[in-house]
Amino acid sequence: MPARPETGDAFKPEDLFPIVDETVTVKRVGQTVRVPAGRFTNAIEVQETSRLGDAPETKWYAPGVGAVKGRTKGEDFSLIATTLRSP
């Protein structure tokens, strides 16, 4: 993930096609996300896509914490507890 992500940035955290393939595109920055674990500011919203036919997934990452929320077809997750806090 870029150190200072900007809208439109794209990167490949997993790239071993045809075993695993993931392209992440930053959709929005500076987001506030509320989940059971708390309120996180300066989060980014990304969309993960794959050439392997998986459904696109939207995720929100908080600085210093990581993924705090995600959603894809038929499933979602939210961080419920953490000892980490956004800076």
C-alpha positions, 0 to 999 in steps of 0.5 A: 500500500502506498505510504500516502495513498491518493484517489486513483492509486492502484497497486497489486498486493497479491500477484501470482496469477493464476494462483492469486491475483489482486488489484487494489484501487483507492476510491476515497481518502480522508474517510471516517469509519464507524465500526463496533471497535470505534471511530477511525478517521483519515481512513481510505476506501479501496476496491479490490478486484481480481482476474480470477473471477472473484466478486469485487470487494470494498474495504476501509483501512485506518492508518496504524490499524489496517482493515476495519471494514469490508463488503462484498457480494453476500458478506461483510466484516467489521472490526469489533475490538482493537488495542490500536488507534488511528493516529 
